[in-house]
Amino acid sequence: MKHQFKPLETQSKHKHSVLLFASTHSLFKVGELMEDIKVSFKNAGMQELHKILKYRGGVPQLKSWFGKGIECEILNPNQTWQKGKVRIAIALEFCPDDSEERSTDTHIGK
């Protein structure tokens, strides 16, 4: 079967699901991990983005990138300018191993 990543619904269905990282034996609730990721990106990540982009004209209102978005216009090839908003969205995605799917199917059949 082809490996496909699917977004975890960090605010609803998977909010209280737990991730186990095999390499460190660390456990994290999906919702809490997502919040930690957002906080780190909003702080250090946006500061770094600001440093990189300031030489290209800068970026407006760093705090708005993750919330309501920032008003802008987009120009697609062979089209006119379109007004709207842009924002940064961060997602956790999960891809089940084929062996896990077969293992689960085996347990169900017993």
C-alpha positions as CSV (number, residue, x, y, z in Angstrom):
1,M,0.0,0.0,0.0
2,K,1.2,3.5,-0.8
3,H,2.3,5.6,2.2
4,Q,0.1,8.7,2.6
5,F,0.3,11.3,5.3
6,K,-3.0,12.6,6.5
7,P,-3.5,15.7,8.8
8,L,-4.2,15.1,12.4
9,E,-7.2,17.0,13.7
10,T,-5.4,18.7,16.5
11,Q,-8.3,20.7,17.7
12,S,-10.9,18.0,17.7
13,K,-10.7,14.2,16.9
14,H,-7.0,13.8,17.7
15,K,-6.6,16.5,20.4
16,H,-6.3,13.9,23.2
17,S,-4.5,11.2,21.2
18,V,-1.0,10.5,22.3
19,L,2.2,10.2,20.2
20,L,5.0,8.0,21.3
21,F,8.4,8.8,19.7
22,A,10.3,5.5,19.6
23,S,13.8,7.1,19.5
24,T,13.3,9.0,22.8
25,H,10.4,7.1,24.4
26,S,8.6,10.5,24.8
27,L,4.9,10.8,25.0
28,F,2.9,13.8,23.9
29,K,-0.7,14.6,23.6
30,V,-1.3,15.7,20.0
31,G,-3.2,18.9,21.0
32,E,-0.5,20.0,23.5
33,L,2.3,19.2,21.1
34,M,0.6,21.3,18.4
35,E,0.2,24.2,20.8
36,D,3.9,24.0,21.7
37,I,4.9,24.0,18.1
38,K,2.7,27.0,17.4
39,V,4.2,28.9,20.3
40,S,7.8,28.2,19.2
41,F,7.1,29.2,15.6
42,K,5.3,32.4,16.7
43,N,8.2,33.4,18.9
44,A,11.6,32.3,17.6
45,G,10.4,31.2,14.2
46,M,8.7,34.5,13.3
47,Q,11.8,36.4,14.6
48,E,13.9,34.4,12.2
49,L,11.5,35.0,9.4
50,H,11.6,38.7,10.1
51,K,15.4,38.7,9.9
52,I,15.4,36.9,6.6
53,L,12.7,38.9,4.9
54,K,13.6,42.4,6.2
55,Y,16.0,42.7,3.3
56,R,13.2,42.1,0.8
57,G,10.9,44.8,2.2
58,G,10.0,43.2,5.6
59,V,6.9,41.5,6.8
60,P,3.9,43.2,8.5
61,Q,2.4,42.5,11.9
62,L,4.2,39.3,12.9
63,K,1.4,38.3,15.4
64,S,-1.3,38.2,12.7
65,W,0.4,35.6,10.6
66,F,-1.1,32.7,12.6
67,G,-4.5,34.2,13.5
68,K,-6.8,36.3,11.4
69,G,-4.2,36.6,8.6
70,I,-2.6,39.6,6.9
71,E,-4.3,41.6,4.1
72,C,-2.5,41.3,0.9
73,E,-2.9,40.8,-2.9
74,I,-1.9,37.9,-5.0
75,L,-1.0,38.0,-8.7
76,N,-1.3,34.6,-10.4
77,P,0.2,34.2,-13.9
78,N,-2.1,35.6,-16.7
79,Q,-4.6,37.0,-14.1
80,T,-5.2,40.3,-12.4
81,W,-4.4,41.1,-8.8
82,Q,-6.8,39.5,-6.2
83,K,-7.2,41.0,-2.7
84,G,-7.5,38.7,0.3
85,K,-5.5,37.5,3.3
86,V,-2.6,35.2,3.9
87,R,-1.7,33.3,7.0
88,I,0.6,30.6,8.2
89,A,-1.0,27.2,9.1
90,I,1.0,24.5,10.8
91,A,-0.2,20.9,10.7
92,L,0.8,17.6,12.1
93,E,0.4,14.7,9.7
94,F,0.5,11.0,10.3
95,C,1.2,8.1,8.0
96,P,0.6,4.6,9.3
97,D,3.1,1.9,8.6
98,D,1.9,-0.9,6.3
99,S,3.0,-3.5,8.9
100,E,0.9,-1.8,11.6
101,E,-2.2,-1.9,9.4
102,R,-1.7,-5.6,8.8
103,S,-1.0,-6.2,12.4
104,T,-4.3,-4.4,13.4
105,D,-6.2,-6.4,10.8
106,T,-4.8,-9.6,12.3
107,H,-5.8,-8.7,15.8
108,I,-9.4,-7.8,14.6
109,G,-9.7,-11.2,12.9
110,K,-8.9,-13.2,16.1
